[in-house]
């Protein structure tokens, strides 16, 4: 789990990013291609379970599907459900 607030590169489990203030979308589209796919969900899962790795802030924000400031397995599930058009993220 990565908790977010902070800088342009984030690392570890105590990272904090204010996506709203930075005006970064929390939409599940980690690849930035305009389409949410299983690849986006796979990337989000990697972020949710990996610690001690640097991630770009835009990836963290996109992976935080529910907008609670924490990337978790629940966000990953929401992104997978978005792929199936069964759920949406906070920003689309």
C-alpha positions as a LaTeX table, in Angstrom:
\begin{tabular}{lrrr}
\hline
Residue & $x$ (\AA) & $y$ (\AA) & $z$ (\AA) \\
\hline
Unk1 & 0.00 & 0.00 & 0.00 \\
Unk2 & 1.26 & 3.46 & $-0.85$ \\
Unk3 & $-0.12$ & 6.46 & 1.04 \\
Unk4 & 0.24 & 9.65 & $-0.96$ \\
Unk5 & 1.23 & 13.35 & $-0.33$ \\
Unk6 & 4.30 & 15.00 & $-1.75$ \\
Unk7 & 6.68 & 15.51 & $-4.69$ \\
Unk8 & 6.90 & 14.67 & $-8.37$ \\
Unk9 & 8.50 & 11.27 & $-7.74$ \\
Unk10 & 7.18 & 9.18 & $-4.89$ \\
Unk11 & 8.81 & 6.32 & $-3.04$ \\
Unk12 & 7.84 & 3.77 & $-0.42$ \\
Unk13 & 4.84 & 3.41 & 1.83 \\
Unk14 & 4.81 & 6.89 & 3.37 \\
Unk15 & 4.39 & 8.82 & 0.13 \\
Unk16 & 1.64 & 11.39 & $-0.10$ \\
Unk17 & 0.45 & 13.22 & $-3.21$ \\
Unk18 & $-2.40$ & 15.72 & $-3.32$ \\
Unk19 & $-3.85$ & 14.80 & $-6.72$ \\
Unk20 & $-6.63$ & 17.38 & $-6.46$ \\
Unk21 & $-4.22$ & 20.24 & $-5.80$ \\
Unk22 & $-1.96$ & 19.07 & $-8.64$ \\
Unk23 & $-5.04$ & 18.67 & $-10.87$ \\
Unk24 & $-4.07$ & 15.11 & $-11.78$ \\
Unk25 & $-6.91$ & 12.72 & $-12.70$ \\
Unk26 & $-7.80$ & 9.71 & $-10.58$ \\
Unk27 & $-9.38$ & 7.79 & $-13.43$ \\
Unk28 & $-7.61$ & 4.43 & $-13.64$ \\
Unk29 & $-5.86$ & 5.27 & $-16.94$ \\
Unk30 & $-2.27$ & 4.70 & $-15.86$ \\
Unk31 & $-0.93$ & 4.36 & $-19.41$ \\
Unk32 & $-2.44$ & 7.72 & $-20.38$ \\
Unk33 & $-3.79$ & 6.42 & $-23.67$ \\
Unk34 & $-7.37$ & 7.50 & $-22.95$ \\
Unk35 & $-8.65$ & 3.94 & $-22.48$ \\
Unk36 & $-8.76$ & 1.97 & $-19.22$ \\
Unk37 & $-7.63$ & $-1.61$ & $-19.86$ \\
Unk38 & $-6.44$ & $-4.65$ & $-17.93$ \\
Unk39 & $-2.90$ & $-3.31$ & $-18.45$ \\
Unk40 & $-3.81$ & $-0.24$ & $-16.36$ \\
Unk41 & $-5.18$ & $-2.50$ & $-13.62$ \\
Unk42 & $-2.02$ & $-4.61$ & $-13.70$ \\
Unk43 & 0.12 & $-1.48$ & $-13.30$ \\
Unk44 & $-2.08$ & $-0.35$ & $-10.40$ \\
Unk45 & $-1.64$ & $-3.74$ & $-8.72$ \\
Unk46 & 2.12 & $-3.37$ & $-9.02$ \\
Unk47 & 1.91 & 0.01 & $-7.29$ \\
Unk48 & $-0.42$ & $-1.35$ & $-4.58$ \\
Unk49 & 1.86 & $-4.24$ & $-3.60$ \\
Unk50 & 5.32 & $-2.76$ & $-4.20$ \\
Unk51 & 7.22 & $-0.74$ & $-1.63$ \\
Unk52 & 10.57 & 1.03 & $-1.92$ \\
Unk53 & 10.06 & 1.75 & $-5.62$ \\
Unk54 & 9.86 & 5.15 & $-7.27$ \\
Unk55 & 6.63 & 5.95 & $-9.10$ \\
Unk56 & 5.70 & 9.03 & $-11.10$ \\
Unk57 & 3.02 & 11.07 & $-9.36$ \\
Unk58 & 0.66 & 10.86 & $-12.35$ \\
Unk59 & 0.71 & 7.04 & $-12.03$ \\
Unk60 & $-0.06$ & 7.20 & $-8.32$ \\
Unk61 & $-2.97$ & 9.56 & $-8.90$ \\
Unk62 & $-4.39$ & 7.48 & $-11.75$ \\
Unk63 & $-4.13$ & 4.35 & $-9.59$ \\
Unk64 & $-5.95$ & 6.01 & $-6.65$ \\
Unk65 & $-9.32$ & 5.25 & $-8.22$ \\
Unk66 & $-11.42$ & 6.11 & $-5.16$ \\
Unk67 & $-9.48$ & 9.31 & $-4.40$ \\
Unk68 & $-8.77$ & 8.49 & $-0.75$ \\
Unk69 & $-5.04$ & 9.17 & $-1.04$ \\
Unk70 & $-4.03$ & 5.52 & $-0.75$ \\
Unk71 & $-3.37$ & 3.03 & $-3.57$ \\
Unk72 & $-4.82$ & $-0.31$ & $-2.44$ \\
Unk73 & $-6.13$ & $-3.57$ & $-3.84$ \\
Unk74 & $-9.60$ & $-1.98$ & $-3.71$ \\
Unk75 & $-8.43$ & 0.61 & $-6.25$ \\
Unk76 & $-7.13$ & $-2.20$ & $-8.46$ \\
Unk77 & $-10.49$ & $-3.99$ & $-8.23$ \\
Unk78 & $-12.29$ & $-0.76$ & $-9.15$ \\
Unk79 & $-10.03$ & $-0.33$ & $-12.19$ \\
Unk80 & $-10.71$ & $-3.92$ & $-13.31$ \\
Unk81 & $-14.44$ & $-3.27$ & $-12.87$ \\
Unk82 & $-14.07$ & $-0.08$ & $-14.90$ \\
Unk83 & $-12.54$ & $-2.16$ & $-17.70$ \\
Unk84 & $-15.75$ & $-4.21$ & $-17.64$ \\
Unk85 & $-17.87$ & $-1.01$ & $-17.51$ \\
Unk86 & $-19.27$ & $-2.06$ & $-14.12$ \\
Unk87 & $-17.81$ & 0.78 & $-12.05$ \\
Unk88 & $-16.12$ & 4.15 & $-12.46$ \\
Unk89 & $-13.27$ & 5.91 & $-10.71$ \\
Unk90 & $-13.68$ & 9.19 & $-8.84$ \\
Unk91 & $-12.62$ & 11.23 & $-11.92$ \\
Unk92 & $-14.23$ & 9.16 & $-14.62$ \\
\hline
\end{tabular}
